[in-house]
């Protein structure tokens, strides 16, 4: 079993490989459909630890949040995490569900609904504790 120190060369290799592969995509490959949720959430999985920020289109984040909130956890979503809660994206007006309110930036809501606790501190409201407890 390795250490944290010896994992970093592997991380760097995989980052470089992904960049190389993306740079080589042709127009047809770029047109292949994928889940918007994956693009945003996994993009943040890469960006946040590196201290990178990206300004996503409001519509992209809003659509991804709506999809994630209705997709079961067993399919990679967060439906069970948000059941009985009201999500309010304070930055662009998306509101989903009923119950104790969880309010914050849409991107932070999306990340937490997707199981990324890294954005939990960005959220407020009486429903935050319940959302946090659901992982």
C-alpha positions as CSV (number, residue, x, y, z in Angstrom):
1,X,0.0,0.0,0.0
2,X,1.3,3.4,-1.0
3,X,1.5,6.7,0.8
4,X,-0.1,10.0,0.1
5,X,3.3,11.3,-1.2
6,X,3.7,8.6,-3.8
7,X,0.2,9.1,-5.2
8,X,1.0,12.6,-6.5
9,X,3.1,11.4,-9.5
10,X,0.1,9.3,-10.5
11,X,-2.3,12.2,-10.2
12,X,0.0,14.4,-12.3
13,X,0.3,11.6,-15.0
14,X,-3.5,11.2,-15.1
15,X,-4.1,15.0,-15.4
16,X,-1.6,15.3,-18.2
17,X,-3.1,12.3,-20.0
18,X,-6.6,13.8,-19.8
19,X,-5.4,17.1,-21.2
20,X,-3.6,15.3,-24.0
21,X,-6.7,13.3,-24.8
22,X,-9.0,16.2,-24.8
23,X,-6.7,18.2,-27.0
24,X,-6.8,15.4,-29.6
25,X,-10.6,15.2,-29.9
26,X,-12.0,15.9,-33.3
27,X,-15.3,17.8,-34.0
28,X,-17.4,14.6,-34.0
29,X,-16.1,13.5,-30.7
30,X,-16.8,16.9,-29.1
31,X,-20.4,16.6,-30.3
32,X,-20.9,13.3,-28.4
33,X,-23.5,13.7,-25.7
34,X,-22.7,13.4,-22.0
35,X,-24.4,14.3,-18.8
36,X,-24.1,18.0,-18.1
37,X,-23.9,17.1,-14.4
38,X,-20.7,15.2,-15.1
39,X,-19.1,18.1,-16.9
40,X,-19.8,20.5,-14.1
41,X,-19.4,18.4,-11.0
42,X,-16.3,16.5,-12.2
43,X,-14.9,19.8,-13.5
44,X,-15.2,21.1,-10.0
45,X,-13.6,18.0,-8.6
46,X,-10.5,18.9,-10.6
47,X,-10.7,22.7,-10.3
48,X,-11.3,23.2,-6.6
49,X,-8.3,21.4,-5.2
50,X,-6.2,23.4,-7.7
51,X,-7.6,26.7,-6.6
52,X,-9.2,27.2,-10.0
53,X,-12.5,29.0,-10.5
54,X,-14.8,28.7,-13.5
55,X,-17.8,30.9,-14.3
56,X,-20.4,28.4,-15.5
57,X,-23.5,29.6,-17.3
58,X,-26.4,29.9,-14.9
59,X,-28.5,27.7,-17.2
60,X,-25.9,24.9,-17.2
61,X,-25.8,24.8,-13.4
62,X,-29.5,25.2,-13.0
63,X,-30.2,22.3,-15.4
64,X,-27.6,20.1,-13.8
65,X,-29.0,20.8,-10.3
66,X,-32.6,20.0,-11.4
67,X,-31.4,16.7,-13.0
68,X,-29.3,15.7,-10.0
69,X,-32.2,16.4,-7.6
70,X,-34.5,14.0,-9.4
71,X,-32.0,11.3,-10.2
72,X,-31.6,8.5,-7.6
73,X,-28.4,8.1,-5.7
74,X,-28.0,4.6,-7.2
75,X,-27.8,6.2,-10.6
76,X,-25.3,8.9,-9.5
77,X,-27.8,11.5,-8.5
78,X,-29.0,13.0,-5.2
79,X,-32.7,12.5,-5.1
80,X,-32.7,10.8,-1.7
81,X,-30.3,13.4,-0.3
82,X,-32.8,16.3,-1.0
83,X,-36.1,14.5,-0.3
84,X,-38.3,16.7,1.9
85,X,-36.0,19.7,1.5
86,X,-36.5,23.0,-0.4
87,X,-33.4,24.0,-2.3
88,X,-33.0,27.7,-3.2
89,X,-30.3,28.9,-5.5
90,X,-29.8,32.4,-4.2
91,X,-27.7,33.5,-7.1
92,X,-30.2,32.8,-9.9
93,X,-33.5,31.8,-8.6
94,X,-33.8,28.1,-9.0
95,X,-36.0,26.6,-6.4
96,X,-36.7,22.9,-6.0
97,X,-38.7,20.8,-3.5
98,X,-40.6,21.5,-0.3
99,X,-39.6,21.4,3.3
100,X,-36.9,23.0,5.4
101,X,-34.9,25.4,3.2
102,X,-31.3,25.0,2.1
103,X,-30.1,28.2,0.5
104,X,-26.8,29.0,-1.3
105,X,-25.1,29.4,-4.6
106,X,-26.5,27.0,-7.3
107,X,-23.1,25.5,-7.9
108,X,-22.6,24.7,-4.2
109,X,-26.1,23.2,-4.0
110,X,-25.3,21.0,-7.0
111,X,-22.0,19.8,-5.5
112,X,-23.6,19.0,-2.2
113,X,-26.6,17.3,-3.8
114,X,-24.0,15.3,-5.8
115,X,-22.4,14.2,-2.5
116,X,-19.5,16.7,-2.5
117,X,-19.3,18.0,1.0
118,X,-16.6,20.5,0.0
119,X,-19.3,23.1,-0.7
120,X,-21.4,22.4,2.5
121,X,-20.1,25.5,4.2
122,X,-21.5,27.7,1.4
123,X,-25.1,26.7,2.4
124,X,-27.4,28.0,5.1
125,X,-30.9,27.4,6.3
126,X,-32.8,25.1,8.6
127,X,-32.4,22.2,6.1
128,X,-28.6,22.2,6.0
129,X,-28.2,19.8,8.9
130,X,-30.5,17.3,7.4
131,X,-28.7,17.5,4.0
132,X,-25.3,17.2,5.7
133,X,-26.5,14.1,7.6
134,X,-27.5,12.4,4.4
135,X,-24.0,12.7,3.0
